[in-house]
Amino acid sequence: MFVKKEAADTAMPDTTVYDFNTVIERRGTASVKWDLADRLFGGQGLLPLWVADMDFASPQPVIDALAKRARHGVFGYSACMDGYYTAALSWMHERHGWQLQKDWLVFCPGVVPALNMAVQAFTRPGGGVIIQQPVYYPFMRSILANGRRVVNNPLRLSDGRYEMDFDDLARKARDPDVSLMILCSPHNPVGRVWTQAELEQLGAICCDNKITVVADEIHADLVLPGYRHIPFAALSDDFLQAAITCTSPSKTFNLAGLHTAHAIIADPEKRKAFSNALVHSGLQWPSAFGTVAHEAAYSSGGPWLAQLLVYLQGNLEFLKAYIAGQLPHVQVIEPEATYLVWLDCRALGLDWRGLKALMQQEAGLALDEGYIFGDEGRGFERINIACPRSILRECLDRMAQAVKRHAGTAHTPAGR
Ligand SMILES: Cc1ncc(COP(=O)(O)O)c(C=O)c1O
């Protein structure tokens, strides 16, 4: 993976030249993506580009910090110390221009646990929670599993770009039983980076109706050139008081298996309610390795991230060129952020079952099927391009061959 390694000390700038092309074998590492794909999807030898982690090693300073911690050898209960907070605060300030206060940060072992805590803390059983489908499916699960009601404010696809439907949102927000909205910003799977105007309109509707906004900003650092992520809570004092911002170094630096995330909550009442929910579930303590990785990544991961973003951009260009040439029935929804690409496969003329069979059984691929993100996702596939280009190429070759075999029965897409 590494051509040059000079960055063992996290105080030194990382001068490693990273090579994202080399395939690192992940089978046999208890990887959800690789070791569980066949079992979960039902197949053999499926090529997995589904769950949102990367096939790349983390930044060298993170690996070095974890190795040093492992050599210590004593792995008792651990806590978030000053370095944890300082690293997160500096990162948010330098990257996103948002000056946080240390006591706003609440550790949680993941953003999905944080969503569940927010649902438990800020809604009543049976109460409504607004989400915008198609959206990351654990949003819906966190609502239903806690005995609450999904209030869907579907995104609208207009000229290949997704937009919010504010009239529908305003109508649904007026329901007195709705007290929470979960916003995905940037949005998984449609890849939108919401503009200031969009966030302001959404925030105004929620504040007018006293709705707490959980802003899931886990993809905030993975923004493509030409776009800028704006933290929802940084836009006004009202939004700050209304918001629970969930974020983590896990997507940015590929640390999902270390279970480290945090909620940013300025309002002390809300912070207390959220922290109580965490304590009641026994989820308030970090792992010995999670905090080490968090601190090293936020303090020294910048150079790795800069190189990663260039590589991901290259993968996206490769995917778009390949699809334009070989898969005319598939339309790429141009992402503005994330390493997840939303593919509109409706022109193949298959229902969701047929599309699933084509991708899994015919192509031998494990992708996240669009329908799991909500009914609006039927006919779509989500592909994770955070992998060496050779894996992406193999995935697209498999897809193109399967689609060609199927072509006899597919519609010819109009005008494409
Ligand atoms: C929008 C969003 N939130 C949360 C998560 C998962 O967060 P965690 O692994 O910290 O629970 C993901 C992972 O794909 C995601 O896309």
The ligand as a Tripos MOL2 file, in Angstrom:
@<TRIPOS>MOLECULE
LIG
   16    16     1     0     0
SMALL
NO_CHARGES

@<TRIPOS>ATOM
      1 C1        -25.5770    8.7030    6.4390 C.3       1 LIG1
      2 C2        -24.8990    7.6580    7.2770 C.ar      1 LIG1
      3 N1        -25.0150    7.7020    8.6200 N.ar      1 LIG1
      4 C3        -24.4240    6.7910    9.4030 C.ar      1 LIG1
      5 C4        -23.6810    5.7570    8.8630 C.ar      1 LIG1
      6 C5        -23.0660    4.7190    9.7630 C.3       1 LIG1
      7 O1        -22.5290    5.2770   10.8690 O.3       1 LIG1
      8 P1        -21.8540    4.3980   12.0280 P.3       1 LIG1
      9 O2        -21.0610    3.3370   11.3700 O.co2     1 LIG1
     10 O3        -21.0350    5.3970   12.7680 O.co2     1 LIG1
     11 O4        -22.9710    3.8740   12.8540 O.co2     1 LIG1
     12 C6        -23.5470    5.6650    7.4800 C.ar      1 LIG1
     13 C7        -22.8060    4.5480    6.8760 C.2       1 LIG1
     14 O5        -22.9040    4.2850    5.7220 O.2       1 LIG1
     15 C8        -24.1600    6.6530    6.6680 C.ar      1 LIG1
     16 O6        -24.0450    6.6220    5.3420 O.3       1 LIG1
@<TRIPOS>BOND
     1     1     2 1
     2     2     3 ar
     3     2    15 ar
     4     3     4 ar
     5     4     5 ar
     6     5     6 1
     7     5    12 ar
     8     6     7 1
     9     7     8 1
    10     8     9 2
    11     8    10 1
    12     8    11 1
    13    12    13 1
    14    12    15 ar
    15    13    14 2
    16    15    16 1
@<TRIPOS>SUBSTRUCTURE
     1 LIG1         1 GROUP 0 **** ****
